[in-house]
């Protein structure tokens, strides 16, 4: 699914999923076999296989929902 990553006014990473009209803060970041994994405030886990470093935001990326 396509998601947009950006930083909010407090400097926290925020994920926006347009098809679900969902905007949630990232509460945990980890590395997994599928790449960088972000856990959102609502409990979703999204895997980003090809996330560049350093991250230039705002930008749209392809993500896979794990949970």
C-alpha positions in Angstrom: 0.0 0.0 0.0 1.1 3.6 -0.6 1.7 5.6 2.5 3.1 9.1 3.1 5.7 9.7 5.8 6.1 13.2 7.4 7.1 14.8 10.6 4.4 16.6 12.7 5.0 19.9 14.6 6.4 18.0 17.6 9.0 16.4 15.4 7.4 12.9 15.6 7.2 10.6 12.5 3.6 10.4 11.2 2.2 7.9 8.7 -0.8 8.8 6.5 -2.7 6.0 4.6 -4.9 7.8 2.0 -7.1 4.7 1.1 -8.0 4.2 4.8 -8.0 8.0 5.7 -5.7 7.1 8.6 -3.1 9.3 10.1 -1.1 7.8 13.1 2.2 8.6 14.9 5.0 6.0 14.8 5.5 4.8 18.4 8.3 2.2 17.6 10.9 1.6 14.9 12.7 -1.6 14.5 14.6 -3.7 11.9 13.2 -6.9 10.5 13.7 -9.4 7.7 11.4 -7.3 5.6 13.2 -4.0 6.2 12.4 -1.1 8.6 9.3 -1.9 10.6 7.2 1.0 12.1 4.6 0.3 14.8 1.8 2.9 14.8 -0.2 4.2 17.7 -3.2 2.2 16.6 -1.2 -1.1 16.8 -0.6 -1.5 13.0 2.9 -2.7 12.0 4.1 -1.5 8.6 7.2 -2.9 6.8 9.2 -0.6 4.5 11.6 -2.7 2.4 13.6 0.0 0.6 13.6 3.0 3.0 16.5 5.4 2.2 18.8 6.7 4.9 18.8 9.6 5.5 15.0 10.0 5.2 13.9 13.1 3.3 10.3 14.0 4.3 7.5 14.4 3.3 7.5 11.5 0.8 5.3 8.6 -0.3 6.6 5.1 0.1 5.4 1.5 -0.6 4.7 -0.4 2.6 3.3 -3.8 3.6 1.0 -4.2 6.6 2.2 -6.9 8.9 -0.3 -6.7 11.8 
